Amino acid sequence: MSPLHALRTFLIVVAVVAWPALAAEHPHILYVTVDDLGWKDVGYHGGPVQTATLDRLAAAGARLEGFYVQPFSSQTRAAVITGRYPMRYGFQTMQIQWYSQFGLPADERLLPKALKEVGYRTVLIGKWQLGQARKELWPTHRGFDSFYGHLSGEVDYFEKSNRGGQHDWWQDEKPLKEPGYVTSLLGKRAASLIARHDPKVPLFLWLAFAAPQAPHQAPPAFLDRYRDLRDADQRAYRAMISAVDAATAEAITALESRGMLEQTLVVFHSTTGGALPTKFPNGEGDSKTVAASNGPFRAGKGSLYEGGLRAVAFAFWPRRIQAGVVSELIHAVDLYPTFLRVAGARAEQPKPIDGVDQWDTISEGKPTPRKEVLLDVEDFRGAIRIGDWKLVRIATLPSRSELYNLRADPSEEDNQADREPDRVQTMLRRLTDFAWEMTPSRYLEDMAHAHRVDMPISWGDNPIRP
């Protein structure tokens, strides 16, 4: 073999070996979120819902079985997009409603802006719910190049109106009128955008489904998959999840067709646990029906128990993420520094973040650098996990502390507070440290100062679209 031929062969081998790292210098990121998805309501967790695409991606990627979110979806959204616990900017109580006047503060550095610094095109398709009262709070003013979807939380999936009956369907900053089922429209728009995107430009696409959040509505094609179910609400709920699965499949197929999938990190998670019958003090967010299943975990959305905070989650990236189960402790705030590292973006910023870079844990299953996680702290309650132990503190009368060893008792049935008083006090002190750093609740301030109107909250009695 001639020296020139040998050199050429060597360079080819080096290029092949190094290709995954070089191609991933600024990878595409497809970030998929859903709301109010029950832990057991995906096929790969043993549930009865048909989720073939999600099951396939989870099987080929890292199933994040220790992934925590906030009690409410706009809190989780804020945690991800800032990398900071919601209590640091007043987002710790309830969530942004259709009539709320507040949003993410202007002085918070947001994920899309950080990614734009290194050349990413940033797109939000779906649900925002981080501020809609003024245009300066809208996605296109907070770092997204384009936006298609709805600004507020709950939406009628056919009429595209919010809980107040107002039209809530937008292209960037213009109201949009178009027929169709919201979840399906989002999947088609994502696929269309990917089909037109220049693969050489790194893309951050947040595909944010409201489904399967109420109102439980689905087209006949998906309802027919569960025709044997007598309960109409449960039938519609499961159909909504299958619709999400189909819409996600459209985005994945588009990435494959453009040859972009191997250069794309896909992260999927629910922003809360499944919604179970719950009555909140002010009546907002009440749930009256049983549709979701959180499997072995206690309670659901809005609570401080595992059913409300432990979310369905996985990460997928061909040849870059090892397939398997990752049970390490990860919180939604960790996605911010993790995405920044993967994208090669600047991590330094004026305000300290609470998230930790979890890329090695997600991609290789290495032990997490996180030893504790603040699950929630607000004026009347809080929860913290340190190692295997979780403390739940209810401050309203009658006040109480609950202590659970999650490794031995994931269902939180055995309250050990009376048997472990020293541990309770140690964890309570740590929780109190966080409480002293808490910013006043913007939700409560907004409620105190707002001139409230009568809210036409009813979605009607029929969850099935004729």
N, C-alpha and C positions, 0 to 999 in steps of 0.2 A: 504493500500500500504506500503510495507516495505521501510525503509530508503534507502536501496541500489537501489531498483527499482525507487524510487522517484528521487534519484540523477541521475540515468541513464536517466530518462525521461527529467530531467532538462537540462542535457548536450546535449541531442539530440535536444531539442528546441533551445538552445543557438547556436548550430552548424548550424541549419537550418537558423536561423535569421542572423547569422554572415557570412554565406557562400558567399553571393555576394561580401562582402568586402574582405574576405580572398582569394577567388578565383581570385580577381582582383588585388592582390598585385603587380604582374608584368603581366598585361594583354597583349594579343596579340594586335597589331595595324595594321589594313589594311588601308593604306592611298592611296586613289585613286584620281588621277588628270587627267584632260582633258585640251585641249588647244582650245581657240577660240570658246567656246560654248556660243551661244546666250542666253540671260536671259530667253526668252520665248520658247526656243527650248527643253524643257522637258515637259512631259505630266502634271506634277503637277503644272506647271505655266500656264496651259491652252493652251499650244502649240499643234500643229498637229503631232509632232514627237512621235513615239511609243517608250516609255521608261518604260516598265512595272516594271522592277526590281528597277530602280532608284525611281520610284514613290512609290513602296512598302516600300523601305527603308526610304525614306523621310517622308512618312505618319506615320511610326512607330517610327521615331526619331525626332530630332530637326531640323526644317528648318531654316537655318541661313540666314535670309533675309537682314541683314545688314552687310554682309561679303564683305570686300574690298581686292582687289589685286593690283598689279602693272600694268602699261600700257602694259608691254611685259612679255612673259612667263618666260624667264630666270631670269628676275628680281624677279618675284614672287617665283620661285624655290629657289633663293638665300635668299629671305626674310624668307621663311619657314625654310630652313635648317640651318640658322644662328641665327634667332630671332632678326636680326638687319636690319635696313633700308638699302636698296641697296646703297644709296649715301655714306654710311660710308666706303665702300671698292671699290668705283668707278664703281658700276654697274647701275648707274642711267640713262644712255643714251642708247636708243635702246636695243640691246641684242647680245649675242654671236652668230656669224654667222659661217658657215661651214669653213671659212678660218681664223677665229679669232685666235689670238695667246695667248689670256689671259684666265684666269679662276679664280675661287675662290681663294683668297690668302691663303697661307699655314698656316698663323697664326690665321685663323678663326676657332673657335671650331664648329664642325658640328654635327647636330642631330644624325646621325648614330653612331658616335664615343661616344657621350654622353650616348646613349642607350647601347652600348656594355659594358660600365663600370658597368652596373648592370645585365649583363648576356644575353642581347638580341642577337639573330641572326638577322642580318640586310641584307636585300635583295632588290635590285632595279631591277624591271622588266619593261622595257619600255624606255622612253626618259630621257636623262641626261641633255644635253645642259648647263653644268656649267663648261666647259673646256675640249677640246679634242686635243689640239695641241701637248701636251706631256703626256706621260703615268702617270707622277706624278699628273696630273689633273684628271685622270679617277676615276670612282666610287670606284673601288677596292683599290685605294690609299687614299680614303677620308672617309673611315669608313664602306663601304659595304663589307660584306663577299662574296657576289656574285652579278653578274650583267649579265643581258640578255636583249639585245635591241640595241638601236642606240645612239651614242654619241652626234651627232649634232641635230639641230632643225628639220627642215622640212625633210621628208623622202618620197621617192616613196614607197607606201604601198605594192607594188608587187615586184618591182625590188630591194628594200631596198638600194637605193643609195641616197646620199644627193644632194643638189642643184648644187653642182659642178660635179655631175656624179660619185663621188667616192663611192665605196662599204662601207656601214655603218650598219653592222649587226654583233653583237658580243656576244660571250659567255665569260664572264670575260674579258681577254685581247687577246682573239684569234678570228680572223675573222671567221664568220660562214656562211656557204652556206646552205640554206634550202628554199624550196618552200612554198608558202602560203601567206595569207593576214596578214599584220602586227598586226592589232588589234585582230584578232582571235588567232594568235599565242601567243600573250601576255596573253590572257585569259586562253588558254590551259596550258601555262607554269606556270601561277599562281596556277591553280587548281592542276597541277601535283606536284608542290613544296609543297603545303599544304597537299596533300595526303601522302607525304613521311615525313612530319615534325613531330618531337616528340612534342606532345602537352604540355609536361612538360617544354619545353624550350620556353621562351617568344620570339615571332616573331614580328619583324617590317618589314612589306612588303609594299614597295612603288610601287604601280601599276600605272605607269605613261604613259598614252595614249597620243600620239600626236594628234590623231583624236579629233574633226573634223577639225583640221587645214588643210589647203591646202597642197598638191594638193587633190582636192576632188575626191576620188576614192573609189569604193566599189564593192564587189562581186555581181553577179546576184541575189543571194538569198535575199540580203538586198535591192538591187535596186528594185526588184519586188514588195516590200511592198509599193512603191511609184510610181508605173507605171503610175498612172493617172496624174502625174505632167509633164507638157510639158518642163519645164526648166531643162535641163540635169544636170547643176551644182547644182541647188537646190535639185534635186532628189538624187544626189550622197551625198551631204552634210547631208541630213536627214538620208540616209541609213548608213552613217558613225556613226551617233549618236546611231542608233539602234544596230549597231555592237558593240559599246562600252557597251551598255546596256546588250547585250548578253554575252560579255566577262566578265563583272562584275558579272553577274549571275553565271558564272562558278566558280568564286572564292568564292562567297557566298555559293553556293551549296557544294563546297569542305569543307568549314568551318563547315557547318551543318553536313556533313557526318562524319567528324572526331570528332564531339562533341565539337568543339572549338568556335562556334559562340557566345555563352553566355559569353565567356571570351575574346571577341574581340571588341575593339573600332573600328568602321568604320567611316572614315571621307572622304567625297567626295567634291571636288570643281573644278571649272574651274580656270585656271591660268590667263585668261584674259576674257574680254567680247567678244561677237561675232565680227568677222571681217567684216567690211563694206567697200565699195569702198573708198580707201584712197590712196593718193600719198604722200610719204615721200620725204624729200629733196634729199636723195641720191638714191632713187629708190628701196631700200631694204625693203622688207615686203609689197610692194604695193599690194593692193587688187583691183580688177576690177569688181568683180561680187557681186551681192546681193544674199546671201544664208541665212545668219543668221538673226535672229530677236531679238533685245534687248528689245522688248516690250515697256513699257512706257518710257524707259530711252534714253537719248540723245547720239548719236554717237556710237563709238565702240572701238575695240582694238586699242591701241596706243594713244588714246585721254585721256584727263583729265576729261572728263565728265562721268556721271554715267554709260553709256553704255559700257565704256571701263574699269571701275574700280569696279563696283558692280557685283559680280560673283554669279552664281548658286552654292549653298553650303548646305550641311546637315551633321549631325552627328548621328550615330545610334549605340546603345549598349543595348541589351535587359536587362531590369530591372535596368539599371544604368542611362539611359537618358530618361527624360520625353518627351513624344510625344507632339508636338505643334510647333508653330511659335515663333522663337526668333528674334526679330527685333533690338536687341541691337547692338551697334557698335563693330565690330570685324575686325581685320586686319590680313593678312596672317602671319605677324611676331608673332602674338599671339599664333600660333600653337606650336611654339618651346617650350616656358615655359609650355604650357598646356600639351603637350605630355610628357615633363619631369616629371611634377607632377603626371600624371596618371601612368607613368612607375616607379615611385619611384626613379628617377635619380637625380643626383646632379645638382642644379641650379646655384651654385656659379661658376664663371669663371672670367678670367682676364679682358675681355672686357665687358663693360655693355651692356645689351640687351635692345632693344626698345619694345619687346613684353611684354604683361602682361598675367598672368595666367587667362584664361577665363573658367576654368572648371565649376565653379558654375553657370556661365551664360549659358553655353552650356547644362549642365546636368539638371539644375533646373529652368532655365529661370530667374535667379536673375539679378538685374541691373548690367551692366558692370562697372568694375572699370575704364574703359577708357573714358576720357572726350574729348580727341582730338586724331586725327590721321594725320600723315604726309602722304598725298596721293602720292606726288611726289615732288622732287626738283632737278633741274639740271640747267645748265648754262643759258638756255633760257626760262625756264618756271617752274611753280610749282603749287601745289594745297595743301590745308590743310582743314580739317574739324574740327570744334570746336562746340560741341553740334549739333544743327540742321543746323548750318550755314557752308557753304562751299565757300572758296575763290579760284578762279582760276586766276593766274597771268601769263600773256604772256609778256616776257621781250623783245622779238624781236620787231623791229619797224614795224608798229606802236604799241607800248606797250599799254597794257590795263589791267584793273582788272575787274573781274566779281564776283558777290556775289549772292548766292542763298540760300534761306531757303528751305532745302530739305524736311522738314515735310509738308510745304504748297505747295511746287513746286518741286516734285521729277523729273520732266521732264526738269528742268533747262531752263525754258522759260522766267522767269521774273528776269532779271538782276537788282538787287537793289543797285548796287555800288554807283550810284549817290544819292540815298536816304539815304544811311547808310555810309557816309564818315568816321565817327569815327570808326565804326566796321571794315571797310576795312583797316584802318590804324593799328588798333590793331592786326588784323589777319596777315597783311602784315609784321608787326614787328616780329611776332612769326615765320612766314615762313622764314624771313631773318635770324633769329637766327639759324634755321636749315641749311640754305645755308652757313653760316660761318663754319659749322662743316663738310661740304662736302669735300670728297676726289676727286681729279681730275678724270675725266671720263676715265676709262680704254679703253672703246670703241673708244673714240676720239683719245687717245694717240696711240692706236693700228692702227687706220686708218692713222695717221700722219706718223708713222714709217714703216708701212708695204709696201713691194713691191707688189703692187696689180697685179693680173693677170686678163685677160678677163674671165668673169664668165658666163658659159653656164647656165643661169638661167631658160630658158624655160622648162616647164613641158609638152609641147605639148598642143594641143587644145582640146583634148577629155578627159573629166574627168571620163569617164566610162571605166572600164576595160572589154575588150571583153572576 
